[in-house]
Amino acid sequence: MKTIQLKVNENVDNSENYTQAVDYLNNGEVVAFPTETVYGLGAVATDEQAVQKIFAAKQRPSDNPLIVHIGTVEEVTLYTEGIPEVAKKCMDAFWPGPLTLILEAKPNLLAPSVTAGLTTVGVRMPNHAVALQLLQTIQKPIAAPSANRSGKPSPTKASHVYEDLAGSIPCILDGGMTGIGVESTVLDVTITPPVILRPGGVTKEMLEEVIGPVLEPNFEQQKIESTPKAPGMKYTHYAPNAPVYLIEPERALIERAINQLQQQQHKVALLAPVHFNDIEVDTYLSFGDANDIEQMSALLYDALRACDKTDATVILATTTSQQGVGRAVMNRLEKAAGGNWYK
């Protein structure tokens, strides 16, 4: 299969490219497109055969549910029912935006693979001009996980999508680099108090200002064996080829770890804030300024992907602040490392 890349931007007429992408979707194919978080791999959410192509392209476990993207707030009532008041408050405050709400799905509307056998579904309205234009042109719900091979770092550029999925999907809408860089916050509003199933750009503090108390399980508490309600809860995610180990951002500790690993004949990549760029290591990769957590969030997946272009046999990744979106960054780092710390 040939994978075409259609460039879209705000300064030119892109209607022909959107029409081409919509035609693919209406004909049961998948299309990659940018959102404000990462690139998604979309299929019409009511078409089971099309949705199966997402799982095939990504090599994704079938018990991992998909998030449904909609182009207008009004569409949420077409596919979900019993919408609680807290959900409506969240939609008013954060949509369009990086917040996915777990709601009760209307029966027999969405493709079975979208919900992975659950009675609930995650829904969001993305805050990205390209995503919204695509959704509002097709006027159908689009199921879309991140547009990468399952388990690999999520794509924040069209080139990342092409690296992973060229030859497996027909079309990529190239809207440039995404902004936030980590996937949406997933909030389960079917229970009281609501629970954050995946941290993201909308933080616990932001949510609590709008709806009151919200629970946020830590990484260990999120490890579940049953069918997960949200993507990214059950499997190791965001991982480069070489094993990742977390390490505290302390210079002496990092230097000692690098020395020990090199004595064991390892090639070491260090993924750390810019103020560690003078440490002697085989490969240094920056994910920005330690004091700018939004920048670190935006650069994280690009840095993890860059590790695969090196000869590193071990990756050391420094931990981050847990403030605000820092919790989302740490969540992704812990998943990339499978919870492993350097000892």
Secondary structure, 3 states (H helix, E strand, C coil): CCCEEEECCCCCCCHHHHHHHHHHHHCCCCEEEECCCCEEEEEECCCHHHHHHHHHHHCCCCCCCCEEECCCHHHHHHHEECCCHHHHHHHHHHCCCCEEEEEEECCCCCCHHHHCCCCEEEEECCCCHHHHHHHHHHCCCEECCECCCCCCCCCCCHHHHHHHHECCECEEEECCCCCCCCCCEEEECCCCCCEEEECCCCCHHHHHHHHCCCECCCHHHHCCCCCCCCCCCCCCCCCCCCCEEEECCCHHHHHHHHHHHHHCCCCEEEEECHHHCCCCCCEEEECCCCCCHHHHHHHHHHHHHHHCCCCCCEEEEECCCCCCCHHHHHHHHHHHCCCCECC
